[in-house]
Amino acid sequence: MGETSGTPGSDTTGHEAPGPAAFYLPDAADPQRFVSTELTRGPWSPDAQHAGPPSALLGHAIERCEPREGFQVGRVAVEILGPVPLEPLTVRTRVARPGRSVELIEATLSTERGPVMRANAWRFKRADPELALPEHILPTGARPGPEHAPGATPFPSEQPVGFHTGIEYRFVTGSFVEEGPAICWIRLRYPIVAGTDPSPLERALAAADSGNGVSSVLDWSSYLFINTDLTVTLHRQPVGEWVCLDATTYPQPHGIGLAESVLFDEKGPLGRGTQTLFLAPRT
């Protein structure tokens, strides 16, 4: 399967970018094992993944864990146990707490050396028929759509292939080199797992992990601001290819920060993402 949309093989600046056609390739011999491609590479090390793709891979597996008709994931909390290397990954899931209306799913992402990520997800039974709620209490609002953004924004990386070439960023306000809050639309240009279409949950998780990057308040060349976790709460599933982050980073001198993103699609608000940040000077 090729890209989910866009021009095959092009990076966010419109130039030809080499690389595979998915973030992960399934292992034909083991359905729980996935080969990581160069598209997963992150900004902190050429040998480590951006946390967006493995978070989305966890979402991919969570949705396939004993799926139930009429249920929907409402929150995913990911703990990043250490750098995720560009190596084959194994995902194991289980229903930790069954329930008639709400259930808890646990997922673990591991290399041959042990776990690198863990996630807990709450899955909810959707109301059927839908609740007759007053219109005035429903979430509303919008952000200027991706068509109103000035265009594709290059990511400050020396790597020819990585997460920055696997997605498209469009800033409504802010940029990677402009410090402070930002409003940024993000679209996957490739499937998370080859041979599948990205689900709304996968799109949301992959995008939400960029909150600390798009709203950075520290210079990329001088500081690290690495998230140790990602929590995404969705009161509605995103619709369409684009997910918008209205993101703000809150740093503190003691070296702990918070990145918070209000999540939107082109229909309106859909949830929030938070990341706890480790702040430090680059050495």
N, C-alpha and C positions, 0 to 999 in steps of 0.2 A: 504494500500500500504506500502511496506517495504522501505528500504533505496534506494537512487538513485543508489548507487554502493558501493562496498567495503564489508567488513565483518559485517553482522548484529550484533549490540550490542557491537562493539569493539571501544575503544577510540583511540586517536592518538598514544598511546604507545603500542597498540596491546593487551591490557588487556580488559577483559569483562567490559562493562560499562552499568549499568542499565539505563532505561529511555524509553520514548515514541519513536514512529517511525516517528515523524514529529515535526517541531518547533511550528506549530499551528494546532489545530483541528477545522474544521468548525462547526458552530452551525446549526443543521438541521432546527431549527425553525426560524433562522434569517441569511440570506446569507451574511449580512454585519458584523456579529459578529464572532469572533474567540477566542478560548480558548488557552491561552499561556501555553506551556509546559515547563518543566525544562530545555530543550535544549536551551531556549532563555536566560538563566541566564548569566550575564556579570561578569567582573572581579572586579568591584568596590564595589558591595554589593550583598549578596546572595538573596536579595529581589528585585533586579532590573535587567532589561534585558540589554544585550549587544545591541548596536544600530543597529548592522547588521541585525538580524532577522526582527525587525519592519520596517526597511528601505526596506527590500525585500518584506515584506507584503504590504507596500504602493505601491511598484512596481507591485506586483501581482494585486492589486485593480485598479491601473492606467491603466494597459493593458486591463482590462475588462470594462473600462468606455467608453461606446458607441464606441466599436471598429470599425475601418474602414479598409477595405481591402487596402493594399498597403501603409499603414502608419507605421511609426516606431518611438519609443521614442528616442530622441537624447540627452536629458539632464533632469536630476532629481535633484532638490535642496531640501534637507530635513532640516527643522528647528527642533531641539530637545528642546522642551519646558520645559523639566524636566525629572527626572528619570522615566523610563517606568516600572511600577510594573509588577510582574508576575500575572497578572489578565486578565480576558477576555477583549478583545479589539474590538471596533467597528470602521470600516473604512467607511467613506463616501467620495464620489468623485463626481465631476461635471466638465463639459466642461466650463471653465470660459471665454474662448475667442475662438469661433469657427472660422474656416478659410478653404479656399479651399485647401491651400497647407501647412499651419502651424497652429496648434491650441494649446492652453494652457489648461492643466488639473490641477485642484486643488484637493488635497486629505487631509483629516484630520483623525488622529488616536486618539481615545478617550477611556478613562475608564469611569466608572460611575461618576467619580468626575470631568471630563472635558477633554479637549484636552491635549495630551502629545507630539504629533508630527504633523507637517504640511509639505506638500510637494507641489511644483509646478513642472510640467513636460511639456516640449515642445515636441509635436509630429509632425513629418514631413512626408510629402508625398514623397515616394521614387520615384526617376526618373525612368520612363519607356517609352522608352528604357533607359538603363544606359547611362550616359554622356561619350562622347568619350574624356577622359582626357589623356594627355601624361603620359606615364608610369613613367617618371622620377620625377613627382611631387607627386606621390602617397606615403603614409607613408610606410616605410619599416623598417626592423630591427627585432631582435629576442633576447630572453634571453634563457639561457640553460633551457631545459624543465624539468618537474618534475621528469622524469626518471634519470636525472643527479644530482638531489638533494640527500643528504646523507640518507634521509629516514624521517619517521614521527618524528615530534618534539613535545615533551611534553610541555604543557602550564603550567606556574607557578600558579596553583590554588589549593586550598584545597577543592574545591567543587567537589564531585564525578560526577555530571552531570551539564552541562552548554553548552554554545556556543562552548567551547573548545573541547567538546566531540562530537559535532554535525558536525564539519568540520574537515578536515585534512590539516595541515600545512606542507609544505616542503620548507625549506630554501636552496637556492643556495648560498647566502652569508648572514652573520649575524645570529642572533637568538634572542629569547626572553630575554636572559640573557646577550647578548652582545650589548652594547650601540652603536647606530649609524645607518646609512643607511642599508637597507637590500633588498634583492631580495627574494621574497617568493611566492610560488605557493599555492593556496587555492582551496579546493574542498568541496562542500557540500556532506555530507554523508547521509543526510535525506532530504525529500522534505520540502519546506517552509510551504506549506499547505497540510495536509494529503489528499491523493487521487488525487493529481496533480503532474505533473512533473515540476521541476524548469525551468522557462524560462531563456533565456540568460540574460535578464534584472535583474531578481531576483538573479542570480548567481553573476552578476557584483556588484550589490548593497550590497549583503551580504559580499562579499570579500572586497570591497573598504573601508568599515568602519573599517577594521583592519590595515589601514595604520599607524595610530599613535601607535598601539601596536607592530607591527613587526619592526618598525624603532625607537623605544623609545630611548631617550638619557638620560632619568632620571630613577633612580632606582625605580622599582615597589613598593618596600616596604617602600620607603621614600617619594614619591611624587605622586600626582594625575596629570594626563594629559588627561582630559576628553574633548571630542569634543562636541561643541554646535551645530554643523551642519555637513552635508555631501553633497557635490555637485559632481555629477558624470556626465561627458560629454562623450558620446560615438559616435565616428565617424563611428564605425562598431560594429555590434553585436558580442559578443564573441561566439566562436565555441567550442564545447566540454565541458567537466566537469570542467576543470581547468582554473582558472583566476590567472594571475601573477601580483604581486605588486612590482614595483621597487620604493621603498618608502624612503622618507627622512623627518625627523622632524626638524623644525627650531624653537628653543625656544628663549625667551627673558627674561631678569631679571625682567621685570615689570609684568610677569605672563600671557602673551599672546603668543601663539605659533601657528605654522602652520605645518600640515602634508600634504605632497604632494606625490601622487602616480601616476606613469605612468603605465597604465594598458595594459597587454598583454594577448594573448592566445597563443597556440602553432603555430598559423599561423603568428603572428606578433602583432604590436601595434594596440590598439583598442580605447584608450581614456585616460582620466585622472580623478583622484579623489582628492578632497581637503577637509581638515577638519580644522576648527578654534579650537584652544585648550585653555582650561582654565588650567593653571598651578598653583599648590599650594602644600605646604608640607602636608603630612598626619598628622592628629592630633589624 
